[in-house]
Amino acid sequence: MRLLPALLLVPGVCIALAACGQVQELRPPPGRSLPPTPFGATEPLTAEQLLALPPQAAPERSVELRRRSEEREDDPFDLPPPEG
């Protein structure tokens, strides 16, 4: 019987904790400044632009499904273990 009130309390606590974050514009800490403007840019980058990942950091995955079985090519690096 004690388990039921505890289970009902957990989602409420999770929702309260999720809602306690502040939403405001990102700024550098006091005494610090944003990185210098990139060469060729007309204005400094915003915090959101600085946090965005470049495509090289998170490349898209290309999953190529095989439609039929194919013979595997010979792998020159597939060597037997050294005898010792």
C-alpha positions as a LaTeX table, in Angstrom:
\begin{tabular}{lrrr}
\hline
Residue & $x$ (\AA) & $y$ (\AA) & $z$ (\AA) \\
\hline
Met1 & 0.00 & 0.00 & 0.00 \\
Arg2 & 2.88 & 2.39 & 0.61 \\
Leu3 & 4.26 & 1.70 & $-2.87$ \\
Leu4 & 1.31 & 3.25 & $-4.70$ \\
Pro5 & 1.69 & 6.80 & $-3.25$ \\
Ala6 & 5.45 & 6.64 & $-3.86$ \\
Leu7 & 4.92 & 5.68 & $-7.51$ \\
Leu8 & 2.46 & 8.54 & $-7.95$ \\
Leu9 & 4.91 & 10.99 & $-6.39$ \\
Val10 & 7.86 & 10.13 & $-8.70$ \\
Pro11 & 6.37 & 11.53 & $-11.97$ \\
Gly12 & 5.39 & 14.74 & $-10.19$ \\
Val13 & 8.93 & 15.21 & $-8.88$ \\
Cys14 & 10.39 & 14.55 & $-12.34$ \\
Ile15 & 8.09 & 17.13 & $-13.93$ \\
Ala16 & 8.94 & 19.69 & $-11.24$ \\
Leu17 & 12.67 & 19.16 & $-11.71$ \\
Ala18 & 12.37 & 19.40 & $-15.50$ \\
Ala19 & 10.51 & 22.71 & $-15.22$ \\
Cys20 & 12.98 & 24.42 & $-12.89$ \\
Gly21 & 15.53 & 25.36 & $-15.60$ \\
Gln22 & 15.90 & 28.98 & $-16.62$ \\
Val23 & 15.45 & 29.99 & $-20.23$ \\
Gln24 & 17.49 & 33.01 & $-21.25$ \\
Glu25 & 19.95 & 34.11 & $-23.89$ \\
Leu26 & 23.39 & 32.53 & $-23.60$ \\
Arg27 & 26.18 & 34.92 & $-22.65$ \\
Pro28 & 29.87 & 34.39 & $-21.87$ \\
Pro29 & 30.83 & 34.36 & $-18.17$ \\
Pro30 & 31.76 & 37.70 & $-16.59$ \\
Gly31 & 35.25 & 38.83 & $-17.59$ \\
Arg32 & 35.30 & 36.61 & $-20.68$ \\
Ser33 & 34.35 & 37.36 & $-24.28$ \\
Leu34 & 33.15 & 35.36 & $-27.24$ \\
Pro35 & 35.79 & 33.95 & $-29.60$ \\
Pro36 & 37.07 & 36.32 & $-32.31$ \\
Thr37 & 35.06 & 36.77 & $-35.47$ \\
Pro38 & 36.03 & 34.26 & $-38.19$ \\
Phe39 & 37.95 & 35.59 & $-41.17$ \\
Gly40 & 35.54 & 36.85 & $-43.82$ \\
Ala41 & 32.54 & 37.12 & $-41.49$ \\
Thr42 & 30.83 & 40.48 & $-41.30$ \\
Glu43 & 29.61 & 40.11 & $-37.71$ \\
Pro44 & 30.53 & 37.89 & $-34.73$ \\
Leu45 & 28.84 & 34.52 & $-34.38$ \\
Thr46 & 26.00 & 34.11 & $-31.88$ \\
Ala47 & 26.11 & 31.58 & $-29.06$ \\
Glu48 & 23.72 & 29.30 & $-30.95$ \\
Gln49 & 25.96 & 29.38 & $-34.05$ \\
Leu50 & 29.01 & 28.58 & $-31.92$ \\
Leu51 & 27.22 & 25.60 & $-30.34$ \\
Ala52 & 26.10 & 24.14 & $-33.68$ \\
Leu53 & 28.14 & 21.10 & $-34.74$ \\
Pro54 & 29.89 & 21.25 & $-38.10$ \\
Pro55 & 29.01 & 18.45 & $-40.55$ \\
Gln56 & 32.42 & 16.81 & $-40.00$ \\
Ala57 & 31.70 & 16.42 & $-36.27$ \\
Ala58 & 28.37 & 14.64 & $-36.78$ \\
Pro59 & 28.30 & 13.16 & $-40.29$ \\
Glu60 & 25.15 & 11.61 & $-41.63$ \\
Arg61 & 25.13 & 7.86 & $-41.67$ \\
Ser62 & 24.85 & 6.15 & $-45.00$ \\
Val63 & 23.36 & 2.72 & $-44.65$ \\
Glu64 & 23.41 & 0.88 & $-47.91$ \\
Leu65 & 21.21 & $-2.19$ & $-47.82$ \\
Arg66 & 22.21 & $-5.15$ & $-49.95$ \\
Arg67 & 19.47 & $-6.35$ & $-52.26$ \\
Arg68 & 21.12 & $-9.69$ & $-53.02$ \\
Ser69 & 24.07 & $-11.63$ & $-51.71$ \\
Glu70 & 27.39 & $-10.80$ & $-53.29$ \\
Glu71 & 30.76 & $-12.51$ & $-53.30$ \\
Arg72 & 33.15 & $-10.86$ & $-50.87$ \\
Glu73 & 36.35 & $-9.50$ & $-52.30$ \\
Asp74 & 39.65 & $-10.93$ & $-51.12$ \\
Asp75 & 40.97 & $-8.97$ & $-48.13$ \\
Pro76 & 44.76 & $-8.62$ & $-48.29$ \\
Phe77 & 44.88 & $-7.82$ & $-44.57$ \\
Asp78 & 43.02 & $-10.99$ & $-43.52$ \\
Leu79 & 46.17 & $-12.89$ & $-42.54$ \\
Pro80 & 46.41 & $-16.06$ & $-40.44$ \\
Pro81 & 47.74 & $-15.64$ & $-36.89$ \\
Pro82 & 51.52 & $-15.87$ & $-36.53$ \\
Glu83 & 52.81 & $-19.26$ & $-35.59$ \\
Gly84 & 54.78 & $-19.19$ & $-32.41$ \\
\hline
\end{tabular}
